[in-house]
Amino acid sequence: MLLRRVAIYGGTFDPVHNGHLEVARRVLELFELDEVIFVPACVPPHKRNANITSAFHRFAMLALATEMDQRLLVSTIELDAPAQPYAVETVERMRNALDPETELFFLMGADSWLEISSWHEWHRLLELCHFIVVTRPGFDLRKVDHSKMPTPIVDVLGRERRQLTTMHDRTEEPHILLTDAAMVDISATKIRAAAQSDDSAALKTMVPPRVADYIEKYGLYKN
């Protein structure tokens, strides 16, 4: 009997917004997970030249956004190890830290999934745990060529929790699960633009109220 079903949700979260939270909560319900662990990246390898908000502020906003939901956690596993920035390293360390009987998932958006073949040791990464790929509005994951994926694809697009039975046994190899569990069209670029123009009303429609207050208090995204 499995003790827990846990998903790792990585990203820059600059800032965390309502779309991230909706994805996490919908995936929790659909796949009957016990926890989603947000893992803010220190400096993502593919964004080393980008102007990213400090890890301190990004972690603080995540803490504020998730503090009222015990199923949503935040880990500093990548912030504490800037010399190990790759997802494959994070998953291995997380796997070692969790109970061996925990079933581990890696949660990601369709945009990241399209770039998966450029990730460090991506074939090995896909063999370490199950993947949940969440599509976005106007994007059809079924049109993506998955023929070269090293692990099986399970299409649960359009399905509700009541339509899903046990999708795989504990002894089976990892699967890639395609879902449209949450279809929220919010971008960090729009949030930063609202903060820069002091559009408080727009900001509060895209991020949790306490995150909006934090952004305004510390003048984030002004430059």
Disulfide bonds with the S-S distance in Angstrom:
none
